[in-house]
Amino acid sequence: MEFSSKLLERAVNEMSQLPGIGKRTALRLVLHLLGQPESQSLELADALKTLRSEINFCKKCHNISDHAICEICSNPHRTEEIICVVEDIRDVMAIENTSSFRGLYHVLGGKISPMDGIGPNDLNIESLVEKVKAGNVKELIFALGSTMEGDTTNFYIYRQIQDYDVVTSTIARGISVGNELEYTDEITLGRSIINRIPFVASLKS
């Protein structure tokens, strides 16, 4: 792709690094921004710059937050005895949209995947185990996607905390095997949280 401007080429190259954005789509987006009032592009640039420099990750659950502790963890109306274990921030948003869960979350930051070089130490698993050891958690809900990596991660965590007095459950399999939570409709996801099953039972299915 030939460019008449090095500035345009740089903008397109940077835009095309985003997931699902090829060079042609990036070019269309950049030209769209150029066709808008300058203030709109500057607002976008400022929003991205501020996001990168000021965003926090919750010290308790690792969710994305404007503060050291996220709004969910600091909400006195949420129960601290039930923790929903999810892969990433998008899953928190998906479950929150169902309005079916009033506990807290723990964001792992991924799934165990030896093929991708991701092991237990690369995820936020140790801090989850420490929560269980503290004795305040009564139930862990495994809400990772129904994939081989998700099941492997669930089982690894289960082995780490099985000697402690905590109930382990997993979301009901109304969600298709292999699907990610963020693509599941809110009604199905909400029901899968409400109708969760003991984790041990899921190992036998």
C-alpha positions in Angstrom: 0.0 0.0 0.0 1.5 3.3 -1.1 1.1 6.4 0.9 1.4 10.0 -0.1 2.2 11.1 3.4 4.6 9.6 6.0 2.3 10.9 8.7 -0.7 9.1 7.2 1.4 5.9 6.8 2.4 6.0 10.5 -1.1 6.6 11.7 -2.4 3.7 9.6 0.4 1.4 10.8 -0.4 2.1 14.4 -4.2 1.7 13.9 -3.7 -1.6 12.1 -2.1 -3.1 15.2 -5.5 -3.2 16.9 -7.2 -6.7 16.8 -9.3 -7.3 13.7 -8.1 -4.2 12.0 -6.3 -4.6 8.7 -4.4 -2.0 6.7 -7.5 -1.1 4.6 -9.8 -0.7 7.6 -7.1 1.3 9.4 -6.8 3.6 6.4 -10.6 4.1 6.3 -10.6 4.9 10.1 -7.7 7.3 9.8 -9.3 9.1 6.9 -12.6 9.3 8.7 -10.8 11.0 11.7 -9.2 13.4 9.3 -12.6 14.3 7.9 -14.0 15.1 11.4 -13.4 18.3 13.4 -9.9 18.4 14.9 -11.3 18.6 18.4 -12.8 15.1 18.0 -9.5 13.5 17.1 -7.8 15.3 19.9 -10.4 14.1 22.4 -9.9 10.5 21.3 -6.1 10.9 21.6 -6.4 12.5 25.0 -8.8 9.7 26.2 -6.3 7.0 25.1 -3.4 8.8 26.7 -5.2 9.3 30.0 -6.4 5.7 30.0 -2.8 4.4 29.7 -1.4 6.8 32.3 -4.1 6.8 34.9 -5.9 3.4 34.8 -5.6 1.1 37.8 -6.1 -2.6 38.4 -8.0 -3.3 41.6 -5.7 -4.5 44.4 -8.3 -7.0 45.5 -9.8 -8.6 42.3 -7.5 -7.3 39.5 -10.5 -5.8 37.7 -9.8 -2.6 35.8 -10.6 0.5 37.9 -10.2 4.3 38.3 -9.1 3.7 41.9 -6.9 1.3 43.9 -10.1 -0.6 44.8 -12.8 -1.1 42.2 -16.4 -0.1 42.7 -17.5 -3.7 42.9 -15.1 -4.6 45.7 -15.9 -1.4 47.6 -19.6 -1.9 47.4 -20.9 -2.7 50.9 -24.0 -4.5 49.4 -21.8 -7.2 47.7 -21.1 -10.4 49.6 -17.4 -11.1 50.1 -18.2 -14.8 50.8 -18.8 -15.7 47.2 -16.1 -15.1 44.5 -16.6 -15.6 40.8 -13.4 -16.5 39.1 -13.2 -15.2 35.5 -10.5 -15.0 32.8 -10.5 -11.3 32.1 -12.3 -8.0 32.5 -14.7 -8.6 29.6 -16.2 -11.5 31.6 -16.8 -9.3 34.6 -18.7 -6.9 32.4 -20.7 -9.7 30.8 -21.8 -11.2 34.1 -22.6 -7.8 35.6 -24.9 -7.1 32.7 -27.0 -10.1 33.8 -27.7 -8.6 37.2 -27.7 -12.1 38.6 -24.6 -12.1 40.7 -24.1 -10.1 43.9 -20.7 -11.5 45.1 -17.2 -10.4 44.2 -14.9 -11.3 41.3 -11.3 -12.5 40.8 -9.8 -11.8 37.4 -7.1 -14.3 36.5 -5.8 -12.4 33.5 -5.9 -15.4 31.2 -6.0 -19.2 31.2 -3.3 -21.8 31.6 -2.1 -22.6 28.1 1.2 -24.5 27.7 0.9 -24.1 23.9 1.1 -20.3 24.4 3.7 -20.5 27.1 1.2 -19.4 29.8 1.6 -21.2 33.1 0.0 -20.8 36.6 2.7 -18.3 37.7 1.7 -16.0 34.8 -1.9 -15.6 36.2 -3.4 -14.1 39.3 -3.9 -17.5 40.9 -1.7 -17.1 44.0 -3.7 -14.1 45.3 -6.9 -16.1 44.9 -5.5 -19.0 46.9 -4.5 -16.5 49.6 -8.1 -15.3 49.8 -9.3 -18.8 50.3 -6.6 -19.5 53.0 -7.8 -16.3 54.9 -11.0 -18.2 55.6 -13.6 -15.5 54.6 -14.5 -17.1 51.2 -17.3 -19.7 51.4 -17.7 -20.4 47.7 -15.7 -20.1 44.5 -17.6 -20.1 41.2 -15.5 -21.1 38.2 -16.8 -19.0 35.3 -14.1 -19.6 32.7 -15.1 -20.5 29.1 -15.8 -24.1 28.4 -12.5 -24.8 26.6 -9.7 -27.2 27.3 -7.6 -24.3 28.7 -10.5 -23.1 30.8 -11.1 -26.6 32.3 -7.4 -27.0 32.9 -7.2 -23.7 34.8 -10.3 -24.6 36.8 -8.8 -28.0 37.8 -5.5 -26.5 38.7 -7.1 -23.9 41.1 -9.4 -26.7 42.5 -6.3 -28.7 43.4 -4.7 -25.7 45.1 -7.7 -25.1 47.4 -9.3 -28.5 47.8 -8.0 -28.9 51.4 -9.7 -25.7 52.6 -13.3 -25.3 53.7 -14.7 -23.7 50.6 -17.4 -24.8 48.2 -16.4 -25.0 44.5 -19.0 -24.7 41.8 -19.0 -24.0 38.0 -21.5 -22.2 35.9 -24.1 -24.5 34.3 -23.3 -25.7 30.9 -26.1 -23.9 29.2 -23.2 -22.1 27.5 -21.9 -24.0 24.4 -18.6 -25.8 24.8 -15.8 -23.8 23.3 -17.7 -20.4 23.6 -16.3 -17.4 25.4 -18.5 -15.7 28.0 -18.5 -12.3 26.3 -20.4 -13.7 23.3 -23.1 -15.4 25.4 -26.5 -13.7 25.6 -27.3 -12.2 29.0 -30.3 -14.5 29.8 -28.3 -17.7 29.2 -25.3 -16.4 31.2 -27.5 -15.2 34.0 -29.2 -18.6 34.3 -25.9 -20.4 34.2 -24.7 -18.3 37.2 -28.0 -19.0 39.2 -28.0 -22.7 38.3 -24.3 -23.3 38.9 -23.3 -26.9 39.8 -20.7 -28.3 42.2 -17.3 -28.3 40.5 -16.6 -31.9 41.3 -19.8 -32.9 39.5 -18.6 -31.2 36.4 -15.5 -33.4 36.4 -17.6 -36.4 36.0 -19.7 -35.1 33.0 
